[in-house]
Each structure stands twice: as structure tokens, then as C-alpha cells.
Amino acid sequence: MYISPLWSGAEDFLTQGSDEFKGMPAFAKVLMGAINSDRIERVYGVFFSRKPLKTNISPQFSSKLEIRVVHYMSVTEMFVKLPFFIIYVSFLILKWKINLVFGHGSIGAIGGIASRLTGVDYCQRIYGTFLINEINKPNWMLLMKHPLEFLAFKMDSIATIITNDGTHGDRVFRKINGHTDRLHFLLNGVDKESVESKTKSTTGKRIISYIARIDKWKRQHLLINALVVLKELGVNDVHGVFVGPIINDDYLEELRSELKKHNLNDRVEFMGAVSSFKAREVMMSSWITCSFYHTSNLGNVALESFARGIPLLAINCNDSMGSIPSDLYISVSDSPKDIAIAIQSLSNNDDSLNEMASNAKAWCDENLLSWNARATYELNIISRYKDD
């Protein structure tokens, strides 16, 4: 039984009757693996959403998957109604005769509490965390500020699976929980089944892609400000392409205002939310791609760029790229001038970029699983403890 936020990439599949997921492969691939597994009789889920959505699952999957969507309007409402949510989840555990609760993210802690009340085994899945920024604060303070996220790390579970995405979830887990014998700290997979050949831009411009949700902490403004500096330096043949759903409309307007101010509208394109195929197509046509997020940059974009041999510019904030060999990417600071100079220096350095691409592909082949294999690995972790 899944207890999870209704991730944006899962809405079409769980509420619109779509036959496929968009985005969030770390969640989607494992859920689809569970649905298709002969070892699992039926999959249930309670998904928490700020949108009042009704379930609508494709007939292709509805015989194996049953879910409920719980609506809440704000964080305040979540905590006011928390006792009710725990009781409701406990009721469904008993009604559906669940034998494993699988909590995802901070909201998954609701499933952890309900599993304790009903005597059912519990497994926790954490994708990333911002708590590394508060690692030196005492646990009681973390509990007061971030109660559900704290409990997601603290709850006893048959296994806790945390994504190694550069946010140092293993360090946070050791601080809050301490019991590492059933901690599994895993890199994400990559889409090896559809690694295409690199394509050249047909416009004659060198494309710099930035694939991320449009939100302030994703820091797309750093690339736009770097494009301003490049214009001042006389570099006029680079074109920025931003791919990702609009999460923060105000931030998008700030970005557009900056472009208008510096007369750069013709050098930047915002594509919005696109299919995973289209996102890969954009990446494969890129000269370089960027990841300047706050807190960590060891995300899906970095790993997919390695797999495809697309040179990556990234900020090693919080030592988030510390587990990655330094010859796989170009490290820059969060200074737009530094980023612009790095881009300018790469203009006539194809040999260096090709060597970097070759190193990244080789590292990926040796260290990363395909998404299908990665999903199977995660399900096998859970099955191992359940079998025990």
C-alpha cells in the first residue's frame, strides 16, 4: 500500500486514465514494476494532493491497482487534520488487508504511524532532503520545524531506501535514526533503453539546455544572467532552452523581465512541460546542459547527461557532486560571470568536451543501472525483508 504525495508526474496516470507516467521515474518505474510483478497480488495507494482530484485509472491497470486521493488545501490543514488522516489510512489498511505499507516522502510518515497502529510492516522511501542545511540543529528542533519529514527519517521500518541525489540523505538518516543496518542509499537509474545518438542543432546555434521545473530553487536565473554576460563579451551564437513545468509563475515572470531588459528574448526559449522523449531530444541536441540548483545537482539531469555524453556544467554546492569524478563535468560557482567565462572557454575546446563525454559514458556504464533494472533492485530489497 503506497502512502505518498500525488507527484505532478503521476497525475495523468492516476487521475486521468493515461496508460503512461510523465516524469519522476524513481517513483513511476517502481510502481509499474509492482503492478506488473507476479509476486504482488494487488497494489493499493493513498495519495495526498492539494488539488481536488478524482481517481481515474486506465482499464489496463485498474484490475491490479486501487487508490484513493486525499485532498488538503494547505500545510496548516494537513496538520489540523493529521489525526483524521492517520485514522483513515489505518482503516484502509484493515479494510484492504494490507501486509506492507510503503511510505514515500515526508507524507509517507502518515503510513508509518498507521502501520504501527495496525501492526503491519512498513518500508520508507525518501527521494531527497533539504535537512542537510540544518544538520547541526538538535533533533527536537528538527521535529518541531519539520515534523513529518523528521518522522519519515525516524520511523522504524523493515527497510529505508534513500536516493543518493547529493542532498546527503544518508548523513541526515544517521543523525536522526542511527540504525543503518537496513538503510539503502542508492543512485538513481538512467534510461539506457533509449540512449540516442547526439544530434546537431539545425539552427547553427549552440544550444545550452536547462531541464528542470521552473521554480526559484532550481535557479534558472543563473543561466539567464550568464547569457547577459556572454552578450557583453560578444558571444552571440548560444541559445538557452529551458524545459520543465511552470511551478512558480512569479519566478517565470522575473526571468522574462530580465530577458526583456537585456533584449535577449530571441536567445531563449521556454518549452514548459514536455514528454520524457521530448526532454531527451532537447538534451541530445544540446552543446552543453546545466544544473545550478540550490542544495544539490546530482539529480536525474546530471546522470542522464552522463549516459548520453552531453557535457554538463554544474555547481558542486554542499559537495553534492563529491561522489562523481571531477573529469565528468565542468564545475562552476554560482557567479553568472564565472559561468559565462566557463561557457566562453569551451567554445573552441571540442577535444576536451569529447573526452569528457567519453569519460562520462564509461562511468555511467560501470556505475549506473537502467531504470528497469534499478526498479527491480528496489522491489527486491523490499521482498528480501518481507521474505525474512
C-alpha positions in Angstrom: 0.0 0.0 0.0 1.5 3.3 -1.2 1.2 6.4 1.1 2.6 9.2 -1.0 2.1 12.8 -2.2 0.4 12.8 -5.6 3.6 13.7 -7.6 2.9 16.0 -10.6 4.3 13.4 -13.0 1.7 10.8 -11.7 -1.5 12.9 -12.1 -2.3 11.8 -15.6 -1.7 8.1 -14.8 -3.7 8.1 -11.5 -6.4 10.6 -12.2 -6.8 11.0 -16.0 -6.8 7.4 -17.2 -3.4 7.7 -19.0 -1.5 4.5 -19.8 1.9 6.0 -19.0 3.6 8.2 -16.5 5.2 11.6 -17.2 8.3 12.4 -15.1 9.6 11.1 -11.7 11.0 7.8 -13.0 12.2 6.9 -9.5 8.6 6.7 -8.4 6.9 5.6 -11.7 9.2 2.7 -12.6 8.9 1.1 -9.2 5.2 1.4 -9.0 4.8 0.0 -12.5 7.2 -2.8 -11.5 5.0 -3.6 -8.5 1.8 -3.6 -10.7 3.4 -5.9 -13.2 5.0 -8.2 -10.7 3.7 -11.8 -10.3 4.8 -11.8 -6.7 2.5 -8.9 -5.7 -1.2 -9.8 -5.7 -2.6 -6.2 -5.7 -1.3 -2.7 -5.2 -3.2 -0.1 -3.2 -2.5 3.6 -2.7 -3.5 6.7 -0.7 -2.2 9.8 -2.5 -2.3 13.3 -0.9 -3.0 16.2 -3.2 -3.6 19.9 -2.9 -5.9 19.6 -5.9 -9.4 18.1 -5.5 -8.9 15.3 -8.0 -10.9 12.1 -8.6 -9.3 8.8 -9.4 -9.4 7.5 -13.0 -7.1 4.6 -13.7 -6.8 3.1 -17.2 -8.7 -0.3 -17.5 -5.3 -1.8 -18.4 -4.2 -1.4 -14.8 -7.4 -1.0 -12.7 -7.7 -4.7 -12.0 -4.3 -4.6 -10.2 -4.3 -1.1 -8.8 -6.8 0.7 -6.5 -6.2 4.1 -5.0 -7.8 7.0 -3.0 -6.8 10.7 -3.4 -7.0 12.7 -0.2 -7.4 16.5 -0.7 -5.8 19.1 1.6 -5.5 22.8 0.8 -2.5 23.9 2.9 0.2 22.7 5.3 -1.9 24.1 8.1 -4.9 21.9 7.1 -2.6 18.9 6.8 -1.6 19.2 10.4 -5.0 20.1 11.7 -6.4 17.0 10.0 -3.4 14.8 10.7 -5.2 12.6 13.3 -8.1 12.1 10.8 -5.7 11.2 8.0 -3.9 8.6 10.3 -7.2 7.1 11.3 -8.4 7.0 7.6 -5.2 5.3 6.4 -5.4 2.8 9.3 -9.0 2.0 8.4 -8.0 1.3 4.8 -5.0 -0.9 5.9 -7.5 -3.1 7.7 -10.2 -2.9 5.0 -7.8 -3.9 2.2 -6.0 -6.4 4.4 -2.6 -4.8 3.6 0.6 -6.7 4.6 3.1 -3.9 3.7 2.8 -0.1 3.9 5.2 1.7 1.6 5.6 5.4 2.7 7.0 7.9 0.2 8.5 11.3 1.1 7.5 13.2 4.2 3.8 12.3 3.8 4.8 8.7 4.0 5.3 9.1 7.7 1.5 9.0 8.0 1.7 5.5 6.7 4.4 4.8 9.2 2.2 5.8 12.1 -0.8 3.9 10.8 1.3 0.8 10.3 2.4 0.9 13.9 -1.3 1.2 15.0 -2.3 -1.7 12.8 0.7 -4.0 13.3 1.7 -4.0 9.6 5.2 -4.0 8.2 6.4 -0.6 7.0 9.0 0.5 4.4 10.1 4.1 3.9 11.2 5.7 0.6 12.9 9.1 0.7 13.9 10.9 -2.6 15.9 13.8 -1.3 16.0 16.2 1.6 16.8 19.8 2.5 17.6 18.9 6.1 21.3 18.7 5.3 21.1 22.6 5.6 20.1 22.1 9.2 22.2 19.1 10.1 23.8 20.8 13.1 20.5 21.6 14.8 19.3 19.4 17.6 16.7 16.7 16.8 14.0 18.2 18.8 14.3 21.4 16.8 14.1 19.5 13.5 11.0 17.7 14.8 9.3 21.0 15.7 10.2 22.6 12.3 9.7 19.6 10.0 7.6 17.1 11.9 6.6 14.8 9.0 10.0 14.8 7.4 11.7 14.1 10.7 9.4 11.2 11.3 10.0 9.8 7.8 13.7 9.5 8.8 12.9 8.4 12.4 10.2 5.7 11.9 11.2 2.1 12.4 10.9 0.3 9.1 11.9 -3.1 7.6 14.0 -1.0 5.1 14.6 2.7 4.4 15.5 3.5 0.8 17.0 6.9 0.2 18.1 8.4 -3.2 21.8 9.4 -3.4 21.0 12.7 -5.1 23.7 14.8 -3.5 21.4 16.0 -0.6 23.3 13.7 1.8 20.2 11.8 3.0 22.5 9.2 4.5 24.0 11.7 6.8 20.6 13.0 7.8 19.4 9.4 8.5 22.4 8.7 10.6 21.8 11.8 12.7 18.0 11.3 13.2 17.7 7.5 13.2 21.2 5.9 13.6 20.2 2.4 12.7 21.9 1.9 9.3 21.7 -1.9 9.0 18.6 -1.6 6.8 19.5 1.7 5.1 19.8 1.5 1.3 21.4 4.6 -0.2 21.1 4.3 -4.0 21.9 6.3 -7.1 19.0 6.7 -9.5 18.9 4.8 -12.7 19.2 6.1 -16.3 17.1 5.5 -19.4 19.7 3.2 -21.0 16.9 1.6 -23.1 16.6 4.8 -25.2 20.1 6.3 -25.3 20.0 8.1 -28.7 22.9 9.4 -30.7 23.8 13.0 -30.2 22.2 15.3 -32.8 23.4 18.6 -34.2 21.4 21.8 -33.9 19.8 22.7 -37.3 19.7 26.4 -36.4 23.5 26.9 -36.4 23.3 28.0 -32.8 24.9 26.2 -29.9 22.1 25.1 -27.6 22.5 25.2 -23.8 19.7 23.3 -22.2 18.4 23.6 -18.7 16.0 20.8 -17.8 14.2 21.4 -14.5 10.9 22.6 -13.1 10.6 26.4 -13.3 11.0 27.2 -9.6 13.2 29.6 -7.7 15.4 27.0 -6.0 16.2 25.5 -9.5 17.9 28.8 -10.2 17.4 29.2 -13.9 18.2 32.9 -13.4 21.9 32.0 -13.2 22.0 30.8 -16.8 20.0 33.8 -18.0 22.3 36.2 -16.1 25.3 34.3 -17.7 23.7 34.9 -21.1 23.7 38.6 -20.3 27.4 38.5 -19.6 28.1 36.4 -22.8 26.3 39.1 -24.8 28.5 41.7 -23.2 31.6 39.6 -24.1 30.4 39.4 -27.8 29.4 35.7 -27.7 26.2 35.7 -29.8 25.8 32.1 -31.0 24.5 30.4 -27.9 20.8 29.8 -27.3 19.2 28.8 -24.0 16.4 26.3 -23.9 14.5 25.8 -20.7 12.5 22.6 -20.3 10.2 21.8 -17.4 6.7 22.5 -15.9 6.0 26.0 -14.5 5.8 25.7 -10.7 6.3 29.3 -9.8 4.6 31.8 -12.2 6.1 34.8 -10.4 9.6 33.4 -10.9 8.9 32.9 -14.6 7.8 36.5 -14.9 11.1 37.6 -13.2 13.0 35.6 -15.8 11.1 37.0 -18.7 11.6 40.6 -17.4 15.3 40.1 -17.2 15.4 38.8 -20.8 13.3 41.8 -22.0 15.5 44.2 -20.1 18.6 43.0 -21.8 17.0 42.3 -25.2 17.6 38.6 -25.1 14.2 37.2 -25.9 15.4 35.8 -29.2 18.1 33.8 -27.5 16.0 31.9 -25.0 13.1 29.5 -25.3 10.8 28.2 -22.5 9.2 24.9 -23.6 7.3 24.2 -20.4 6.3 20.6 -19.5 7.1 18.1 -22.2 7.2 14.3 -22.6 10.3 12.4 -21.4 11.0 11.6 -25.1 11.0 15.3 -26.0 13.2 16.2 -23.0 15.7 13.7 -24.1 15.5 15.0 -27.6 16.4 18.5 -26.4 19.3 17.2 -24.3 20.6 15.3 -27.3 20.6 18.4 -29.4 22.4 20.4 -26.8 26.0 21.6 -26.9 26.1 21.5 -23.1 23.5 21.2 -20.4 23.3 22.9 -17.0 22.4 22.1 -13.4 22.7 25.1 -11.0 20.1 24.0 -8.4 20.3 25.1 -4.8 21.4 22.3 -2.3 22.3 19.6 -4.8 23.0 19.0 -8.5 23.4 15.2 -8.6 19.9 14.7 -10.0 18.4 12.9 -13.0 19.6 15.6 -15.4 23.2 15.0 -14.4 23.0 11.3 -14.6 21.1 11.3 -17.9 23.7 13.8 -19.4 26.5 11.4 -18.4 24.7 8.5 -20.0 24.3 10.4 -23.3 27.7 12.1 -23.3 26.3 15.6 -23.1 28.8 17.9 -21.3 27.4 19.2 -18.0 28.0 22.5 -16.2 27.2 22.1 -12.6 27.6 23.8 -9.2 29.1 21.5 -6.6 27.1 23.0 -3.8 27.2 21.2 -0.4 29.7 18.8 -2.0 26.7 17.3 -3.8 28.9 16.2 -6.6 31.5 14.8 -4.3 30.9 11.2 -5.3 31.3 11.9 -9.0 34.8 12.0 -10.6 35.8 15.6 -11.4 36.6 14.8 -15.0 32.9 14.0 -15.8 31.6 17.6 -15.6 32.6 21.3 -15.6 32.4 22.7 -12.1 31.4 26.4 -11.8 30.5 28.7 -9.0 27.1 30.5 -8.6 28.6 33.6 -10.2 27.0 34.4 -13.6 30.3 35.8 -14.7 32.1 32.6 -13.8 29.5 30.6 -15.6 29.8 32.8 -18.7 33.6 32.6 -18.8 33.4 28.8 -18.5 31.0 28.7 -21.4 33.2 31.0 -23.5 36.3 28.9 -22.8 34.5 25.8 -24.1 33.7 27.5 -27.5 36.9 26.2 -29.1 37.6 23.2 -27.0 35.8 20.3 -28.7 38.6 17.8 -27.9 38.2 18.4 -24.2 34.4 18.2 -24.4 34.6 14.9 -26.4 37.0 13.4 -23.8 34.6 14.4 -21.0 31.7 12.9 -22.8 33.6 9.6 -23.3 34.6 9.5 -19.6 31.0 10.2 -18.5 29.6 7.4 -20.7 32.2 4.9 -19.4 31.5 5.8 -15.8 27.7 5.6 -16.4 28.1 2.1 -17.9 30.1 0.9 -14.9 28.1 2.6 -12.1 24.5 3.1 -13.1 21.7 0.7 -13.7 19.0 1.1 -16.3 15.7 2.4 -14.8 14.1 -1.0 -15.3 16.9 -2.8 -13.5 17.0 -0.1 -10.8 13.3 -0.5 -10.2 13.6 -4.3 -9.9 16.5 -3.8 -7.5 14.4 -1.7 -5.2 11.5 -4.1 -5.3 13.9 -6.9 -4.5 15.1 -5.0 -1.4 11.6 -4.9 -0.1 10.9 -8.5 -1.0 14.0 -9.7 0.8 12.9 -8.2 4.1 9.3 -9.4 3.6 10.5 -12.9 2.8 12.6 -12.8 6.0 
